[in-house]
């Protein structure tokens, strides 16, 4: 059976040899078929079979023979076979053949162990590779130079250069001298670890040992110094290389050209290119890629194109990388037209763009707000079978979010997830930033929580954006919650985080809380910047605390933090508001001496102060000074001047300012027109006011609440109430919400016209909206109701119901409560029946429930009071609470009027 298997193996192996070595080898092989043991010829044949045919086939024959007890190849054959398998990166077959060799009782020698070590290092198993080395001597097999070189090469490959160096010393101690390959391994390893000075010492050592370094050693050293931007030393080594008669090759020149291109020394790159051509060393595609990339980085696209043409003349085909470099450079230059042309040329040349090129183009189009083109590219890459990755989607999503197109960005987030890609912190960061800028903080918080749920750690940039968004919306509680969450997750706030927080608190007037955060900033060892100080200075100025504001100003100056124009604008504004115009002017005049120039805000602030104090002469002088100093006046400057003229009764000058604005192409805004309208309404020239009102709308300027207040007041003074009522209705139709002042005027006007029903309906609206209404209006209503002999509230409510005018549940509850408290249960019941009939309250409602509703509302309002409210907010809240109480009292008194 064994002889039969041997003959079959011999026949199969002979067929393989026929393909490789021809008839002569075949005839030679036939002569050895009578031998019973492995010979040199048969051993070599197995190796040649592997090298020139198929490793799998050779390994199968080798293992088949061993399994069946046939002819066993010799040790030399096995070692050659193992070595060739590793060269071909066939580690899987290596282990099979090695195990087969052991099974056939072929004793490994130093070469076998060396290959075994190499195999372990190739798969990253350094521990086992080192173990084999240490066990060799124990087994009586001394490692040779090749073995040590293999181990040192493996160690250097994983960055363990110090261990490799120690192994070299150990090798020398055992009597083995390093050769050129040993040093080339160490030089390359140390250079890759950026330890070029130590690597260079090996070069000296080589010369001391009379070893001539090969080109590779010098190239590795030159590359190492180039990567550390030591261009001078790299060129010194080049000269030394030439001096020792070692010629430069293509790889050396490529290393040199790559290095000088990276540091922008493009002239040297050109010299090297010409030099290598003169030396008859032909540049390759990589050479041109380095040069093109260098000139693209230097924004010299003309030379980059010339090199591309030169490259083609040399029959060198540009690669995907070549085109990618050019497209990237053109996108950075915002030259999308040429970038698209290069892209099309690349495709027409038969090259397939990769993910990186598509991402570059998409990002380039997004940065120029060309979203349709970017989306078209995304669709195109999918159609060509190139799947977008996370970076590609992020380019589009980030761009859309920056352009405030968050909903569009969400479409591609959904696409991204549907394609099996996981959003990363940059994806979520863009979405969160987008929603915070749009003021949609609930959505921003939702995606923040989703991000955390996905196991992604938010950074301080994302947390800062959330804090800023909550502060901008006035939700300080949520801002603090985000801040605490940030600290709890180990995300350390930086200066920007603290500055944003302080700015948000200061804007809300929460100066105590802002100063607490400011103190914490100091405790963390951070140094506040001018933005942080300016926020606090501005807040103190707005609160009229100029002493604290100037103390902060002095503190920042002592710390070497130079106040900017924003800081001085805040101080000047604070002084003007407090009436200290003289000191404000001193500060204003001293700005230039501090190396700063007053801007339009500075001038507007000081001009406004002069206008309000009646000093129009100085105000106009400053207006002239603005223009002479190159500060262009804007609509705000003209508004304060127009207002100043109107307050002084100088309407001619005010009208002239309006004309000047138009002549200078400064568009008057609704504030400008409202000031003029208000003046004409107060002096009774309603025709002029109406003309201005129409003119502002022709300019597409939307009248605001203040504009309508002035006109309504003017009509009321003139007794033109029909126009007043018509204007109010127009205002509501246009979506301008009346405030408490307008409601008060309208209630009073309806009372003057004897229309109690419309007055009460307006009071109901006021009550529902919780607006501030003047106590005098309520007094006038009560007086008007009870002075009339024919007053009957039930009849009035019936009229409201018949005209399909609804009263709110809150109003109904208060009226019932008033009768209930007055003891008029019958009238309260009749009133409730009417309310149920008109659908104002549910028919299942019990009277006591309506009374409890009023009591519960009062309690809940008290509980809701925020302990963190500032003084100004508490004053405002007290006013609203007082107004609500007035409204309740009025309705209760009206109800009690029925009872008596």
Secondary structure, DSSP 8 states (H G I E B T S, - for coil): -HHHHHHHHHHHHHHHHHHHHHHHHHHHHHTTTT-SS--HHHHHHHHHHHHHT-HHHHHHHHHHHHHTT-----HHHHHHHHHHHHHTT-HHHHHHHHHHHHHTT----HHHHHHHHHHHHHTT-HHHHHHHHHHHHHTT----HHHHHHHHHHHHHTT-HHHHHHHHHHHHHTT----HHHHHHHHHHHHHTT-HHHHHHHHHHHHHTT----HHHHHHHHHHHHHTT-HHHHHHHHHHHHHTT----HHHHHHHHHHHHHTT-HHHHHHHHHHHHHTT----HHHHHHHHHHHHHTT-HHHHHHHHHHHHHTT----HHHHHHHHHHHHHTT-HHHHHHHHHHHHHTT----HHHHHHHHHHHHHTT-HHHHHHHHHHHHHTT----HHHHHHHHHHHHHTT-HHHHHHHHHHHHHTT----HHHHHHHHHHHHHTT-HHHHHHHHHHHHHTT----HHHHHHHHHHHHHTT-HHHHHHHHHHHHHTT----HHHHHHHHHHHHHTT-HHHHHHHHHHHHHTT----HHHHHHHHHHHHHTT-HHHHHHHHHHHHHTT----HHHHHHHHHHHHHTT-HHHHHHHHHTTGGGT----HHHHHHHHHHHHHTT-HHHHHHHHHHHHHTT----HHHHHHHHHHHHHTT-HHHHHHHHHHHHHTT----HHHHHHHHHHHHHHT-HHHHHHHHHHHHHTT----HHHHHHHHHHHHHTT-HHHHHHHHHHHHHTT----HHHHHHHHHHHHHTT-HHHHHHHHHHHHHHT----HHHHHHHHHHHHH-TT--HHHHHHHHHHTT----HHHHHHHHHHHHHHT-HHHHHHHHHHHHHTTSS-TT--HHHHHHHHHHHHHHHHHT--TT--HHHHHHHHHHHHHHHHHHHHHHHHHHHHH-
